[in-house]
């Protein structure tokens, strides 16, 4: 699955931007600035990484079944995991 990192610890700012990020995600190895927040392609990762992070007590987990994405928030970063079958989620 593909991972997009969003470098903010502010849930409200993240939630305001998440639809824009998913509509126009960064390209491979690309980093961009959106409303003062760094958004970066973090490449491919396996489900095991996501499962391990989800078990940690300091990680918040959000799942959007309709779009098939998982969002993890830890420290000052949100990580958006997109399913392998599609790179852009509408």
DRENTOR-472850 format. One record per residue (C-alpha): residue number from 0; x, y, z. Coordinates in nm, 3 decimals. Layout:
N
@num = NUM | xx = X | yy = Y | zz = Z $
...
REM end
This chain:
90
@num = 0 | xx = 0.000 | yy = 0.000 | zz = 0.000 $
@num = 1 | xx = 0.108 | yy = 0.354 | zz = -0.068 $
@num = 2 | xx = 0.178 | yy = 0.596 | zz = 0.217 $
@num = 3 | xx = 0.139 | yy = 0.973 | zz = 0.216 $
@num = 4 | xx = 0.280 | yy = 1.158 | zz = 0.518 $
@num = 5 | xx = 0.124 | yy = 1.483 | zz = 0.636 $
@num = 6 | xx = 0.347 | yy = 1.670 | zz = 0.880 $
@num = 7 | xx = 0.113 | yy = 1.830 | zz = 1.130 $
@num = 8 | xx = -0.015 | yy = 1.731 | zz = 1.472 $
@num = 9 | xx = -0.325 | yy = 1.950 | zz = 1.430 $
@num = 10 | xx = -0.626 | yy = 1.729 | zz = 1.355 $
@num = 11 | xx = -0.845 | yy = 2.022 | zz = 1.247 $
@num = 12 | xx = -0.591 | yy = 2.142 | zz = 0.990 $
@num = 13 | xx = -0.540 | yy = 1.785 | zz = 0.867 $
@num = 14 | xx = -0.913 | yy = 1.721 | zz = 0.832 $
@num = 15 | xx = -0.951 | yy = 2.046 | zz = 0.633 $
@num = 16 | xx = -0.686 | yy = 1.929 | zz = 0.385 $
@num = 17 | xx = -0.734 | yy = 1.552 | zz = 0.359 $
@num = 18 | xx = -0.981 | yy = 1.561 | zz = 0.066 $
@num = 19 | xx = -0.750 | yy = 1.791 | zz = -0.131 $
@num = 20 | xx = -0.454 | yy = 1.563 | zz = -0.054 $
@num = 21 | xx = -0.643 | yy = 1.256 | zz = -0.174 $
@num = 22 | xx = -0.765 | yy = 1.431 | zz = -0.489 $
@num = 23 | xx = -0.413 | yy = 1.543 | zz = -0.581 $
@num = 24 | xx = -0.164 | yy = 1.328 | zz = -0.388 $
@num = 25 | xx = 0.207 | yy = 1.394 | zz = -0.425 $
@num = 26 | xx = 0.381 | yy = 1.199 | zz = -0.698 $
@num = 27 | xx = 0.642 | yy = 0.935 | zz = -0.633 $
@num = 28 | xx = 0.917 | yy = 1.077 | zz = -0.406 $
@num = 29 | xx = 0.751 | yy = 1.419 | zz = -0.424 $
@num = 30 | xx = 0.713 | yy = 1.662 | zz = -0.137 $
@num = 31 | xx = 0.488 | yy = 1.964 | zz = -0.152 $
@num = 32 | xx = 0.357 | yy = 2.242 | zz = 0.069 $
@num = 33 | xx = -0.019 | yy = 2.282 | zz = 0.113 $
@num = 34 | xx = -0.140 | yy = 2.570 | zz = 0.330 $
@num = 35 | xx = 0.192 | yy = 2.569 | zz = 0.516 $
@num = 36 | xx = 0.190 | yy = 2.193 | zz = 0.582 $
@num = 37 | xx = 0.440 | yy = 1.954 | zz = 0.424 $
@num = 38 | xx = 0.281 | yy = 1.663 | zz = 0.236 $
@num = 39 | xx = 0.517 | yy = 1.389 | zz = 0.116 $
@num = 40 | xx = 0.499 | yy = 1.061 | zz = -0.071 $
@num = 41 | xx = 0.650 | yy = 0.803 | zz = 0.163 $
@num = 42 | xx = 0.647 | yy = 0.520 | zz = -0.087 $
@num = 43 | xx = 0.513 | yy = 0.170 | zz = -0.055 $
@num = 44 | xx = 0.475 | yy = -0.018 | zz = 0.273 $
@num = 45 | xx = 0.333 | yy = -0.351 | zz = 0.375 $
@num = 46 | xx = 0.025 | yy = -0.420 | zz = 0.586 $
@num = 47 | xx = 0.249 | yy = -0.552 | zz = 0.865 $
@num = 48 | xx = 0.389 | yy = -0.202 | zz = 0.927 $
@num = 49 | xx = 0.038 | yy = -0.061 | zz = 0.956 $
@num = 50 | xx = -0.072 | yy = -0.344 | zz = 1.187 $
@num = 51 | xx = 0.231 | yy = -0.292 | zz = 1.415 $
@num = 52 | xx = 0.168 | yy = 0.082 | zz = 1.442 $
@num = 53 | xx = -0.201 | yy = 0.029 | zz = 1.513 $
@num = 54 | xx = -0.109 | yy = -0.174 | zz = 1.822 $
@num = 55 | xx = 0.083 | yy = 0.111 | zz = 1.984 $
@num = 56 | xx = -0.107 | yy = 0.303 | zz = 2.253 $
@num = 57 | xx = 0.005 | yy = 0.646 | zz = 2.126 $
@num = 58 | xx = -0.128 | yy = 0.594 | zz = 1.771 $
@num = 59 | xx = -0.476 | yy = 0.711 | zz = 1.669 $
@num = 60 | xx = -0.639 | yy = 0.506 | zz = 1.393 $
@num = 61 | xx = -0.900 | yy = 0.628 | zz = 1.147 $
@num = 62 | xx = -1.044 | yy = 0.402 | zz = 0.877 $
@num = 63 | xx = -1.257 | yy = 0.505 | zz = 0.584 $
@num = 64 | xx = -1.411 | yy = 0.187 | zz = 0.452 $
@num = 65 | xx = -1.584 | yy = 0.362 | zz = 0.162 $
@num = 66 | xx = -1.252 | yy = 0.478 | zz = 0.019 $
@num = 67 | xx = -1.050 | yy = 0.187 | zz = 0.154 $
@num = 68 | xx = -0.797 | yy = 0.407 | zz = 0.333 $
@num = 69 | xx = -0.639 | yy = 0.393 | zz = 0.677 $
@num = 70 | xx = -0.506 | yy = 0.703 | zz = 0.851 $
@num = 71 | xx = -0.268 | yy = 0.679 | zz = 1.145 $
@num = 72 | xx = -0.177 | yy = 0.977 | zz = 1.362 $
@num = 73 | xx = 0.126 | yy = 0.968 | zz = 1.588 $
@num = 74 | xx = 0.341 | yy = 1.247 | zz = 1.715 $
@num = 75 | xx = 0.334 | yy = 1.534 | zz = 1.468 $
@num = 76 | xx = 0.246 | yy = 1.330 | zz = 1.161 $
@num = 77 | xx = -0.056 | yy = 1.176 | zz = 0.994 $
@num = 78 | xx = 0.007 | yy = 0.884 | zz = 0.760 $
@num = 79 | xx = -0.252 | yy = 0.808 | zz = 0.493 $
@num = 80 | xx = -0.237 | yy = 0.452 | zz = 0.358 $
@num = 81 | xx = -0.395 | yy = 0.401 | zz = 0.017 $
@num = 82 | xx = -0.492 | yy = 0.058 | zz = -0.110 $
@num = 83 | xx = -0.264 | yy = -0.104 | zz = -0.370 $
@num = 84 | xx = -0.537 | yy = -0.124 | zz = -0.630 $
@num = 85 | xx = -0.557 | yy = 0.253 | zz = -0.677 $
@num = 86 | xx = -0.317 | yy = 0.539 | zz = -0.629 $
@num = 87 | xx = -0.573 | yy = 0.819 | zz = -0.630 $
@num = 88 | xx = -0.880 | yy = 0.804 | zz = -0.408 $
@num = 89 | xx = -1.184 | yy = 1.009 | zz = -0.513 $
REM end
